[in-house]
Amino acid sequence: MMKPQERIQLWTELLELQHRYVNVLDNNRLEEWPGFFVEDCRYEIIPKENFDAGFPVPIIYCRNAGMLRDRVLSLRNANIYEDHVYRHATSGLVITSVADGVVSTESSYIVVITSQAGESSVYQAGKYLDEVVQEDGAWRYRSKRVVYDTLRVPTLLATPI
Amino acid sequence: MSDATLEAPIAFHPRPDKASQRPVLFPQPDGAEVPYQVFSSQEVYDREQERIFRGPVWSFLGLEAEIPNVGDFKSTFIGDTPVVVTRTAEGLACWVNRCAHRGAMVCREKRGNAASHTCVYHQWSFAANGDLQGVPFRRGQKGMVGMPKDFRPQEHNLHKLRVDSYKGLLFATFRDDTPPLPDYLGAEMRPWIDRIFHKPIVYLGCTRQYSKSNWKLYFENVKDPYHASLLHLFHTTFNIFRVGMKARSIPDASHGLHSIITVTKPEVDTDTAAAYSAQNIRSMDEGFALEDPALLGQIQEFDEMTTNHIQPIFPQLVVQQIHNTLVARQLLPKGPGNFELVFHFFGYADDTPEMRELRMLQANLVGPAGYISMEDTEATELVQRGTVRDGDKHSYIAMAREAPEQMDTVITENLIRRFWVGYQKLMGY
C-alpha cells in the first residue's frame, strides 16, 4: 500500500511524462516520439466500438519501438498528407494499478487539428490506457493503447495520437 | 464618390442555380470525359438515391458473421436510407429504419440482439422481420376510442426489403425486379468472390473513415490501378511494388459497374528501382528499409500469390485482399460532398495465432492510417475541392483508351471509363 505522498509523487511524475509526450507530438518532433517507449513495447490506436466489443482490429498497431520508428520514417518520406498541427488536451489521469514495477494509468484526451486553411476542429476524442515502467531511471511506456471515441476518422490519420 | 454614385441602382439579380438546371452531359460515349457536376450537384445526388440505391441494384450491408445469432441485428444504410438487417428464426430480414406510424427511427443502436424492435416515440412494436406487433391504446381506454375500426395492423408493417446473402456477404434491394443476387454479381465476378470467401470467416471488427468528397470519386479510385504506385509511395519507398508484377484489370462485361484488379508477385525478381529511374518517377527507393518488415510479409493462402485483390461490387462494396488483410469495404454516400467508408476486417475460422497476428500487423497497411491507403481520401478530396465550382468542365480519362480489350495491365483507366458508361445508363444520362 502506497503512502499518499508517494502516490502523489508518482502521479506527478506520470503527468509530467504525459505532458512531455504530447509536447513532442504537438510540435512535430516525431523523431523523439519512439523514445518515450521501451524497445519491447506495444502501441495501438483502436476504435472504441472494437475495443468495447472485444474485436481486435486497430488502425495502427506496433509491437516494438522499431515499428514506431518505421511509422515516422514512412510519414517523413513516403506518405502524402496535408500539413497539419495537433493540439492535445489531456485530463483525468488516474493510476489504476501498481504491480511488479508496472504502473497502469487511464486518461482522456482531445486532439484539435488545424488545417492548412487555418481551420481548427476537434479531430479526435478518446482515452489512453497506459502501462509505464522505469528504465534507466526514467519512466517509459511499455504499452499505450489509444481508444478513440470519434469513430469516423476525418480524412486520414497520419500523426500519431 | 458622389451621392449619385451611391444612389445608382445596383443590378443585383440573384443568379439562377446553374448547376441544378444544367443537363448532365457526358461528352464522350466511352466515359472518357466526366462532367464535374456529378460530384457536387444535389440534383444528381437525389437522382442517384432514387435510380441507383433504391433502383435495380443489390447494396452491400455487411457480413453475415456480424450477425451470427438469431435476433442479432445491425443498423446500416442503403445509400443514405437507414436500414436494419437482422437474423430471425425464419432467416434474414431487412427493413427501412422508419416507424410506420410517424416516421421516427425505430432502431437507435448500431448493433445488438433483440426479438422485437419498439419505436420510443409511441411504443409501436415490430417483430424482428418488420411485422407490426403492438400499438398502445389501440382499442382505447375507459370509454375513449382508440384506432379506427378499420385499422389493420398488417397494413402498417415496416418497409421490408428483399435481402439475400452470397458466401456470407449481405445485400438488400428496394426493387422486386432486381435480378437474383448471384446473377447480379455475374459470372465474371463470382469466382473472385468465391476465392476470398471459400471457407468460414470470423469478423474481426471495423474501422471508419469520413471523407469530404463524393462517393463516386472513391469508386473511380478503386477502379484505377494507374495511381497505385504513383500516389502510394510506400510501395516504392520500401520496395514492395515491383515492375514486372502480373496484373489484371477486368470490368464486368455486361454493365461495367463491377470490376476486379489483381496484382501477383512475379516468379523472378526484377529491378524496380532502375525501371522507375528510367521513367523519372518520384520514388525514394534508395536506402530506405523498415526496421521491422514483418508487416510486409505474406503467407500464401490462395492458389495464386496475389498481393492485391481489389474488387468493387457496385454500389456499396469493395472486396479487398492486400497481402494477408481481408476486408469488405462498405461505401456509404452522405450527401453530394461526403462519404463514409467502413472497413470490415475478417479472417478465417481456422486461422493460426500467427496468421491472426499477421492480419493485425497488416491492418497498418490499410484503412484510415494505412501505409498504402491513407492517401486515397486525400486524393479524392483534392478532386472535390478542385472541381466543386466547375460543374461545366470535365475530366480527361484516356489511359489505354485505344486498347479497351487489354486487361493484363495496371497502366489503364479502362475500368473507370466502363464504370461511367454503366452509371450513365442507370441514371438515364
Interface residues (C-beta under 8 A of the other chain):
Chain A: I45 P47 E49 N50 A53 F55 P56 V57 P58 I59 I60 Y61 C62 R63 N64 G66 M67 R69 D70 L73 S74 N77 A78 N79 I80 Y81 E82 L151 R152 V153 P154 T155 L156 L157 A158
Chain B: K110 R111 Y203 L204 G205 C206 T207 R208 Q209 Y210 S211 K212 L231 L233 F234 T237 F238 M284 F288 L290 E291 D292 L295 E340 F345 R356 M360 L361 A363 N364 G367 P368 A369 G370 Y371 M374 E375 T377 E378 E381
